[in-house]
Amino acid sequence: MTAMNCEQCKPHLIDHAFGELPAATAQPVARHLAECPDCALEFCRLRADLDGVAEAYQESPEPQVAQQLRARVKSEFAPPWWQRMLAPLRRPVPVYGALAAAVLPVAIWIGIESVPRRAHTDQPTPQRSVLIDAYDASTVLRADPNLL
């Protein structure tokens, strides 16, 4: 490969820093870095940045510190309790109709059961209709055609 210029060398700097270039490309990049102070300075800055990132990831906080940090972030960014309670109602899910249909009969049953009942008395209940007393089930009455 012929000598590289800055335009050709710069895209290979990060791969050269990690040692991931093939030998055919690594040698011209190394030669160019030895000859070009601008690219050598950029390569040094890139290596310093990569070393700083690697060092930052190597230093992890103690487990207690990490737990306290998570708790603080959660308390700072978590929505208030009332927003968390209203969140299911904001979802466009058609479950609420089924939930209301399931709860409504139970609520009616509880309402009916809570109504006080009349005390049982020994007095007979008055007859409300004379037709019930005079009903004879042995004969079938014909319906009036004008009613139908």
C-alpha positions in Angstrom: 0.0 0.0 0.0 1.2 3.5 -0.8 1.7 6.2 1.7 -1.5 7.4 3.4 -2.7 11.0 3.6 -4.7 12.4 6.6 -8.1 11.8 4.8 -7.3 8.1 4.4 -5.8 7.6 7.9 -8.4 9.2 10.1 -11.2 6.6 9.5 -8.7 3.8 10.7 -7.6 5.5 14.0 -10.1 3.8 16.3 -9.5 0.4 14.8 -5.7 1.0 15.1 -6.1 2.0 18.7 -7.9 -1.4 19.5 -5.4 -3.3 17.3 -8.1 -4.5 15.0 -6.6 -3.5 11.6 -5.2 -6.1 9.2 -1.4 -5.9 8.8 -1.7 -4.6 5.3 -3.5 -1.5 6.7 -1.9 -1.2 10.1 1.6 -0.6 8.7 0.7 2.4 6.5 -1.4 3.9 9.4 1.6 3.5 11.8 3.9 5.1 9.2 1.5 8.0 8.7 1.2 8.6 12.5 5.0 8.7 12.8 5.2 11.3 10.1 2.1 13.5 10.7 1.9 15.4 14.0 -1.8 16.3 13.5 -2.9 12.7 13.1 -0.6 11.6 15.9 -2.1 14.2 18.2 -5.6 13.1 17.3 -4.6 9.4 17.9 -3.2 10.3 21.3 -6.4 12.1 22.2 -8.5 9.2 21.0 -6.4 6.8 23.1 -6.7 9.0 26.2 -10.5 9.1 25.8 -10.7 5.4 25.3 -8.5 4.8 28.4 -10.6 7.2 30.4 -13.8 5.3 29.4 -12.3 2.0 30.2 -11.1 3.2 33.6 -14.5 4.7 34.4 -16.2 1.3 33.7 -13.6 -0.5 35.8 -14.4 1.6 38.8 -17.9 0.5 40.0 -19.3 1.8 43.2 -19.8 -0.4 46.3 -23.1 -2.3 46.3 -24.6 -0.1 49.1 -23.7 3.0 47.1 -25.3 1.6 43.9 -28.4 0.6 45.9 -28.7 4.1 47.5 -28.1 5.7 44.1 -30.9 3.6 42.5 -33.3 4.5 45.3 -32.5 8.2 45.0 -33.0 8.1 41.2 -36.3 6.2 41.7 -37.6 8.7 44.3 -36.6 11.7 42.1 -38.0 10.5 38.9 -40.9 8.2 39.9 -44.4 9.8 39.4 -46.4 10.7 42.5 -48.6 8.0 44.1 -51.8 9.5 42.7 -50.5 9.4 39.1 -49.5 5.8 39.6 -53.0 5.0 40.9 -54.7 6.7 37.9 -52.3 5.1 35.3 -54.5 2.0 34.7 -57.5 4.2 34.0 -55.6 6.1 31.3 -54.8 2.9 29.4 -57.1 2.3 26.3 -57.9 -1.3 27.4 -61.5 -2.6 27.1 -61.2 -4.5 30.3 -63.1 -1.9 32.3 -66.5 -2.9 30.8 -65.9 -6.5 31.7 -64.8 -5.5 35.2 -67.9 -3.4 35.7 -70.1 -6.3 34.4 -68.5 -8.6 36.9 -68.7 -6.2 39.9 -72.2 -4.8 39.2 -74.1 -8.0 40.1 -72.1 -8.4 43.3 -72.8 -4.8 44.3 -76.6 -5.3 43.6 -76.6 -8.5 45.7 -74.9 -6.7 48.6 -77.3 -3.8 48.3 -80.3 -6.2 48.3 -78.9 -8.2 51.2 -78.4 -5.0 53.3 -82.0 -3.9 53.0 -83.8 -4.9 56.3 -86.5 -7.5 55.8 -90.0 -7.3 57.4 -90.4 -9.2 60.6 -92.6 -12.3 60.3 -96.1 -11.8 61.7 -98.7 -14.4 62.6 -101.4 -12.4 60.9 -102.5 -13.8 57.5 -101.8 -11.6 54.6 -104.9 -10.1 53.0 -106.2 -11.5 49.7 -105.5 -9.1 46.9 -107.4 -10.6 44.1 -110.6 -12.6 43.9 -109.5 -14.1 40.5 -106.8 -16.1 42.1 -109.3 -17.8 44.4 -111.7 -18.6 41.5 -109.0 -20.0 39.2 -109.6 -23.5 38.0 -106.7 -25.2 36.3 -108.8 -28.2 35.0 -110.3 -26.2 32.2 -108.4 -24.2 29.5 -109.9 -20.9 28.7 -109.8 -19.7 25.1 -108.2 -16.5 24.3 -110.2 -13.7 23.0 -109.4 -13.2 19.3 -109.7 -9.4 19.7 -106.8 -9.4 22.2 -104.4 -11.1 19.8 
